[in-house]
Amino acid sequence: MNGPPVREIPAVELKAMLDRGERFELVDVRTPAERQVARIEGARLLDQALYDELIAMDPETPIVFHCHLGTRSRAVAEHFRQQGFERLFNVRDGIDGWSVTVDPAVARY
């Protein structure tokens, strides 16, 4: 059972969603080492505990995934789509795009 396609959004759209106070899960699929270099406030690192928590949620729960450049997060979002989730977003330019277009204080690597 596949839900609707994953919606690709730029980092500036994630910022707008946050600014509007929208409710969604913000998931960082990078490694803990990458997260030490740069992070988006409010994002939770995807580990087994978070995965289990997300999978148990209502499939209507909006989830936004991000990684460094948008490739790994797209793959994870597609996995959740295969599990029946219907409101999935991928930050197509990743945290790199966040650093460039939203918050230059976030380190680029």
C-alpha positions in Angstrom: 0.0 0.0 0.0 1.6 3.2 -1.2 0.5 6.7 -0.1 0.8 9.8 -2.2 4.2 10.8 -3.6 6.7 12.3 -1.2 6.6 16.1 -1.6 10.0 17.6 -2.3 10.4 21.0 -0.6 13.4 23.4 -0.4 14.8 24.4 3.0 13.1 27.8 2.8 9.7 26.0 2.7 10.7 24.0 5.8 11.5 27.4 7.5 8.1 28.8 6.4 6.4 25.7 7.9 8.2 26.2 11.2 7.5 29.9 11.2 3.7 29.2 10.7 3.8 26.8 13.7 2.7 23.8 11.6 2.7 20.5 13.5 4.9 17.8 12.0 7.8 15.5 12.9 11.1 16.8 11.8 13.5 13.9 11.2 17.3 14.1 10.6 18.5 10.9 8.9 22.2 11.8 9.0 24.9 10.3 11.3 25.4 11.4 14.8 28.9 12.8 13.7 27.2 14.9 11.0 24.7 16.2 13.5 27.5 17.4 15.7 28.8 19.6 12.8 25.4 21.1 11.9 21.8 20.8 13.0 18.4 22.3 12.5 16.8 23.2 15.8 13.9 20.8 16.6 15.0 18.0 14.3 15.3 14.6 15.9 18.0 12.1 14.8 16.6 9.0 13.3 17.6 6.1 15.5 15.8 2.8 16.2 13.7 4.3 19.0 12.5 7.2 16.9 11.9 4.8 14.0 9.7 2.6 16.2 7.9 5.7 17.5 7.2 7.0 13.9 6.1 3.7 12.5 3.5 3.4 15.3 2.0 6.9 14.5 -1.1 7.6 12.5 -0.2 7.4 8.8 -1.7 10.9 8.4 1.1 12.3 10.6 3.1 14.8 8.6 6.8 13.9 8.6 9.6 16.1 7.2 12.9 14.3 6.5 16.3 15.9 5.9 19.9 14.9 5.5 22.9 16.6 4.1 21.9 17.1 0.4 18.5 15.5 0.2 19.4 12.0 -1.2 19.3 9.8 1.9 16.3 11.6 3.3 14.4 11.0 0.1 15.1 7.2 0.4 13.9 7.2 4.0 10.7 9.1 3.1 10.1 6.6 0.3 10.4 3.8 2.9 7.7 5.5 5.0 5.5 5.9 2.0 5.8 2.1 1.4 4.6 1.7 5.0 1.4 3.6 4.1 2.3 7.1 5.4 0.5 9.9 3.4 2.0 13.3 4.4 5.7 13.0 3.7 8.1 15.7 2.8 11.8 15.7 1.8 14.0 18.7 2.2 15.5 18.4 -1.3 18.5 20.7 -0.6 19.1 19.3 2.9 20.9 21.0 5.7 23.3 22.4 3.1 20.4 24.3 1.6 19.4 25.4 5.1 22.9 26.8 5.7 22.8 28.7 2.3 19.2 30.0 2.2 17.9 30.0 5.8 20.6 30.2 8.5 24.2 30.9 7.6 25.2 30.3 11.2 24.7 26.6 10.5 28.0 25.2 9.4 28.4 23.8 5.9 30.5 20.6 5.3 
